[in-house]
Amino acid sequence: MQEQFVSVTFDERQLNGVLLLPERAVGVVLFAHGAGDDYHGDAPQATSGDFVRAGLAALRLDQGAIAPGGGEGSHTYFVHADIVQLARQLEQALAWLKGNPATRKLPCALYGHGASAAVVMQLAAWRGGELAALAVCDGQVELAGKVALDYVRVPSLLIVSGRDPDVAGLNRMAFASLRCDKQLEQIAAPGSGQARHQAALLACDWYTRHFNGHASRDF
């Protein structure tokens, strides 16, 4: 496995990140901000490690300059302007992946956890033709807004851990409104670490299923 430190330019500032690239990768997963406490945190590192072991490359960016602006505790969320800006940053990262010699021919997917799910859905609504699949865990998908969800055509996996009935209920409502190849999975795990591991394994299966036969497309 190769580990590369990368820099993506957005609005004249540099977004630092790390790309994990296994040998003979079958696809690449782009993390949305919020998939852990920060892009170097234990949770996103563990999840990207699960992806790499499944033969998937993983790109994590430092988008920490934008923090959730609403809610408290486990119910924090990004305001709409932040969702749009974070999605624009990921859009630039997607373009970087398409131009990077090591990843340009790989099909791309998105991953988000919690508040970042809305960012995933917003980008999927904009750039669905360049994405093979997406997965979110305990995501606040509905915060992307009905207009964005109506435009999502990317195969979508929604995973709920069952620990928060409010989040689970909102995921079911968002799932019902999606008009794409979709799947809703509920997992039960004794702790957040194990839940994230189970979610990563489900996401790996979903990605590899949809990577098969998905040709990389140029901008």
C-alpha positions, 0 to 999 in steps of 0.5 A: 500500500502507498500513502501519499500526502496530497494538496487540492486547490480550492478558492485559492487555498490548499486543502491537505489530505492523504491518499491510501492506494493499495496495489491493483485498486479496483476503485477509489472512495472520497470521504466527506468531512464529518466521516470522523472527528477530523481527517487524521482521526482514529475513526476515518483512519480505521474506516479507510483501512477497511477500504484498503484491505478490500482493494479500494483506494481512499482519499481523506481531505482536511475540511476542518475549517468548516465545522457543523453550525447547528445542533448539539451533541450527536445532533450537530449539523451543517447549515445549507451554505456550509453543505454547498461549500463542502460539496464544492471542495469535494467536487474539486477533489473529485476533479483531482482524482480524475487528473491524478495518474494513479486514480484517473482510471478508477471508478469513484465513490463517496462515503460520509458519516453523520453530518457529512451525509448531506454533503455526499448527497449534494455532490451526488446530485451535481456530479452523479455521472462521475460517481459509481456509488455512495454510502452513508452511515447514521447520516443526516441525509435530509439536510441536503434538501428535497431538491438535491435528493430528487436529483440523486441517481447514484446507487445509494446505500444508507446504513443506520446503527439503530442507536438513535431512533430519530436518525433512523427514522429520518434515514427511512424517510430520505430512503423512501424519497430517493429515486435510484438504485438504493439499499437501507441496512440497519446494523447492531453493534456493541460500540461505535467502533464496531458499528463503524467497522460493520458499516465499512464492510457493508460499504465495501460490498456495495462499492465493489458491486457497482464498480464492476463494469463502471467505466471511468468518465472524463470531465 
